[in-house]
Amino acid sequence: MRLRRSLTTAVGLAAVGSLALAACSSGADPEPGEETTATQDAGDDDATDEFPVTITHALGETVIEEAPERVATWGWGSTEAALAVGVAPVGVGEQIFTVGEQALLPWVEEEYDALGAEHPVIFTDAEGGAAVPYEEFVEADPDLIVAPYSGLTQEQYDVLSDIAPVVAYPEAPWITPWDDIITLTAEALGRSAAGDQVLADIDTYLADLAAEHPEIEGKTFAAIVDSPSDGLVYVYTPADPRVSILENLGVVSAPSVDELDTSDGGFFYTLSYEELDKLEADFVIAYTYTQEEADTFGEGAALQAVPAIAEGNIVKVVEPVAVSSVSPPTALSYDWADGVPSVVDQLAEIYGG
């Protein structure tokens, strides 16, 4: 499903003077079947920033005294950001709504294997970040917890901080921009230069996509999830990374999305079926969780009230893994074939590219 294996690890580490992703300190490749440990991958040999590092965020100020060796991540996106700069976390949050219990997202598993790193402990997360499994964090024994895109409360942050230093979100839960997730994670790991290279690679990729499809420039969109059982749709605001990354392609969040926004700075709001005629945009992006849902999306009278849907200008991101690749987009999933590239292909069909 991946268009190309991520180059960010190799290029990012080259930028800081290291291409060694091997198991042993001599730099030799691991023998077949041999894996490095996550601790070895996260050692300080590849850190280029000077420690201590101090990061100020919404829940406090975190001082990281030395390059971390046992990193844990919580929430979304920071696992991929760490891997992209060559650090394999020892523990990561479960993505139960995407890949089920105790499983890794495919691009995450791929990158652990590419690094020759031991797969991590997977922290239980049946409630989408609402409950933190503190005992599992204690058992993983991290020396840093990275959670820049999460829903941590002040209480949860304080408890986790008794286990290890914690890097939380800069402003508010669940709205950290996708590029800031990469920057903050790389900074916390002492690998800012590698993080900059990761972002440069992504910028180049998105710019190339945009250049290939000038016909979509300036088109306005609304990103939604339909909830027929509730008689409403969820509308994502420009604060949500799935919206902001698409704007790098030249498309624009529709003015109506802002005009109807009741979220008070949140990443989504709900709109009742009775108000759908007000959601004006050139096209709609629908996030659907089954192929059956995708096949029938927009057929009902209620959604036909959205002008773009009535005109057939619908882009669909289908099934949980594909939706997760853009929700939020990450350092390893931005080029997942069924995510952003599929969106661009569908737009090209709509607008005749």
VENFENFEN-V382913 format. One record per run of one state. SS is the DSSP state (helix for helix, strand for strand, loop for the rest). FROM is the first residue (numbers start at 1). TO is the last residue. If there is no record, write none. Layout:
<<SS	FROM	TO> <SS	FROM	TO>>
//
This chain:
<<loop	1	1> <strand	2	2> <loop	3	7> <helix	8	15> <loop	16	35> <strand	36	36> <loop	37	37> <helix	38	41> <loop	42	43> <helix	44	46> <loop	47	52> <strand	53	57> <loop	58	59> <strand	60	64> <loop	65	70> <strand	71	73> <loop	74	77> <helix	78	84> <loop	85	90> <strand	91	93> <loop	94	95> <helix	96	99> <loop	100	105> <helix	106	115> <loop	116	116> <strand	117	117> <loop	118	120> <strand	121	123> <loop	124	133> <helix	134	140> <loop	141	143> <strand	144	146> <loop	147	153> <helix	154	161> <loop	162	164> <strand	165	167> <loop	168	177> <helix	178	188> <loop	189	191> <helix	192	212> <loop	213	213> <helix	214	216> <loop	217	219> <strand	220	227> <loop	228	231> <strand	232	236> <loop	237	240> <helix	241	247> <loop	248	251> <strand	252	253> <loop	254	254> <helix	255	259> <loop	260	267> <strand	268	272> <helix	273	278> <loop	279	282> <strand	283	288> <loop	289	290> <helix	291	296> <loop	297	302> <helix	303	305> <loop	306	306> <helix	307	310> <loop	311	313> <strand	314	318> <loop	319	319> <helix	320	325> <strand	326	326> <loop	327	328> <strand	329	329> <loop	330	335> <strand	336	336> <loop	337	339> <helix	340	351> <loop	352	353>>
//
